[in-house]
């Protein structure tokens, strides 16, 4: 990776990303009606029927092969970068085999929800509806009658464990910890067959023919020499044999899929009367004939290759929770630099190609069957791009593509992909100003800023050598991972706020009317805040080992029942070919790449609630604990004066030692308790995660009123270190001081801070510089993740009233941006209520 070079901001800002060509393509996409796409699910089913009896890894690879070789293709007029997920401009894919009962419910109701919009239904043609329903009925008849994950949980932990899950008491939160869910063919909670995928830099640079050759040589070696050194037993040896075959099948199908685009481009060129367009089509054909089988020869082929990789990852499974693009500037820069020196490409031409890639990434849409109240990231497919960072020598890697990516984002104004800047204090100050200017132009919170040093240090602390520890990228909503493993996310989380509610009720859950937690004492008898704190910690100590066990049983059952993806093997070929395992099964070179993180959320809600109890009950004695708890039980009905006292009690986010000391104690003790039990897969303390996204909306529905003044069923706090909406009254610097009062982000991944500024905040260079200093202070004090919404309250309120007038209004939700009108109403309201800061 090349170290940073000086870039002229004027050259970058002079490019026109939205050329007439891209304006036309974007307008066509905006005008297109989202439609349900059924070809892939029908092809999957046909392949599964044809391959009955073969090893599951081969069946999975053959199903991908059939879709890639027989699905309809689309090359739109004017496109420079090609590869469409469906035959529609806005097609929504699905696989009935992964969730047949839920798809059948959609067919019967006539309402098809898409992942990128929580408010609109997707259309479907009558003949497609009939085919989809038949496909779903077939799979519903061929599914296990019971969930194997639930059966394992009940066998080991008893039926009482179900009371704790997301869709019951909501003590545990996450996509995988639901009692009622359609787990589908492989019983996966995300149904993606072998792990989350991302664009592989090494595969792009070497070409898939190189990977195929490695697989063939390894299989020959295994047969000739045996494989005890790596397979650790005959069963894994045999699985490895078939996984390598699946890898070959998947890679060869991927190459043929690209060549199908080459054939189509030549066919269109032969019928094209416009010389310029004919030349473009022939260039597309030449690129798709070359990549991904062989390494790209220039910048154009590299961009086309990235698109094909991102697309095929979605084609393999439409139910992947996300497909990150990765470190795009590091991947593309060497091709751009060589072409620019040779006079083959200009910054303007590169900007248009990046804009074309942007449009193709945003085209991807999928159906979503998860109930609305349990969706983790409504309005997004999370195709993240990460920029900048330093190498193992500490050298800044920001380059001209880093600048152009941000400019493309700002000008094209699409909700995705999300952009993350790996901030380091030595990066060019002009680049930081450029990033903030692009944020202002974009308006929806892109880019977000991550602490480059902290991201690397977390892995160094776990024994990962610097050359791998520094090569990481953002993924999921608020996660990140090394290039040599995969995003694993926080699918198993503790709802700390719910545990606090149990502590307020001696372990009794008012929602389910059951004694779910241990008896930790009646708070009405407590004489100090320390007793309430200890009651909460005892609840946490009781539930954490149960969550560990739930995670272990869930992952073990899913891995046992599911296939290992040949495509994932190819993406991480350096380790997976040798080990005969995909990253999720243990093919990653470091233990942290083999299991999902253990998550939690709710420390701000608890800190504010405990501060209110301490102030009003124990210090000033303005109210008794009995009266306060009765008011919460009544959801403050008839207790408006008391609620105002609670709302006006000290709140986190104001650099107030009174409440920050409580937050500090929670942020120190919680990770200690959660890491007291080792991760059984890695044998190490678990990686911890604090999510944001829209989870605070869903878990809030399961929690009653709290002493911080919050109403029953309303959202909890939106992120790890963000402030309760409207409560950070001392300005942004005070909020940052509270969030970085201790090394809280060191143990917790996803420790995000959302901030909102009015549009006037960035209207001068002087104010841009002040915001840059704010970021610098946040990072220097150990903050991990900070992001800014730039809009006005009036604009948001008008968008709620007249959504048709604000179709392109973008906002930052958690670890992603989305169109405001596509978000559920509760999430819209929460974003409106966030404190609007000014800069003077």
Secondary structure, DSSP 4 states (H G I P E B T S, - for coil): -PPP----HHHHHT--SS-HHHHHHHHHHHHSPPEE--HHHHHHHHHHHHTTTS-HHHHHHHHHHHHHHHS-----TT-SS---SSSSTTEEE--GGGSHHHHHHHHHHT-EEETTEEEEEEB--HHHHHHHHHHHHHHHHTS-SS-HHHHHHHHHH-GGGGGGSTTTT-SEESTT--SS---TTTT-SS--SS------HHHHHH-HHHHHHHHHHHHHHHHHH--HHHHSSHHHHHHHHHHHHHHHHHHHHHHHHHHHHHHHHHHHHHT---HHHHHHHHHHHHHHHHTTTS--SSHHHHHHHHHHHHHHHHHH-TT-S----B-HHHHHHHHHHHHHHTTS--HHHHHHHHHHHHHHHHH-EEB--S-GGG-SSTT-----EEEE-B-TT--B---HHHHHHHHHHHHH--S-S-EEEEE-TTS-HHHHHHHHHHHHHH-S--SEEEEHHHHHHHHHTTT--HHHHT-EEEETTTEEEETTS------EEEEHHHHHHHHHTTTEETTTTEE-S-----GGG--SHHHHHHHHHHHHHHHHHHHHHHHHHHHHHHHHHSPPPHHHHHHTHHHHHHHTS-GGGTTSSSGGGGSPPEEEE-HHHHHHHHHHHIIIIIIS--S-HHHHHHHHHTTTTT-HHHHHHHHTS--TTS--HHHHHHHHHHHHHHHHHHTSSBPTTTSSBPPEEE--TTHHHHHHTT----TTSPPTTS---SSSSPPPTT---S-HHHHHHHHTSSSGGGTEET-EEEEEE-GGGGSSHHHHHHHHHHHHHHHHTT--EEEEEE--HHHHHHHHH-GGG-TT-EEE-SSSEEEGGGS-HHHHHHHHHS-EE---
